Amino acid sequence: MNKPEQTNDQHLSDSHNITFNDVIFRPDIPLLQNLIANAHGVTSIITDTNGNPITRPINKDELIAMIHKYFGQQ
């Protein structure tokens, strides 16, 4: 008897194998990041599970301005 092939549902049920790209289509990640960061007024960068950036920072200018304001720099 042949062993059945693993289905996508079976692959995704194994949480050790799930990556960000399994859940969200890679080209859509910056769009989603922009929408969420702008809606909440936050700086955002998305990383993989090892901490490696997979997107560029969004709204970083506002974060830098807040840091300068807090520390009294211009």
C-alpha positions, 0 to 999 in steps of 0.5 A: 500500500502506498503512503498517502502524500502529506496535504497542506493541512497536515503540513500546517498542523505541524507548527515546527514547520510553519513559516511566515511565508506559509501563512501570508503571500510574500508580496502582500507582506509590505502592504499588510505591514503598511496598513497595520503600522499606519492604522496604529501610528507605530513603527513596524518591521517584520522579522522571521523567527530568527530575528532576521528582517524580512521587511523594511522599517515603516514609519521609522522617521516618526520613531526617530523624531520621538527619540530626539524629542525625548532626549532633547535633540533636534 
